[in-house]
Amino acid sequence: MIDTHANPARGEATLPVAGRIVVLRPSFAALVAGEEELGPLFGMVDRASEGQLRLAEIAALFWHCCENRAALSREDVGEAVMAMGLAAASAPLRELLKQILLGRT
């Protein structure tokens, strides 16, 4: 069974993708993979705080943090971000960036 409940204490968020809810889990491995693709995480946080984070960067970070993504394509995640709009996508993005900056509380 796929867990569709995010644990905010772990910096997790949810994202509706292709008719289901996906947990975004910012694990060490996911963040390292995201950093390899997108560059330093502090740079990403800076760009986000300045409103300069690109749609492709948001979708890529979400993709790397998706739990149980075997049944999803990366395009599915990008389409999900577009379907919800950038304003709504900022909520899960904020949770992931908070985890990057503050760690587990």
Disulfide bonds with the S-S distance in Angstrom:
none
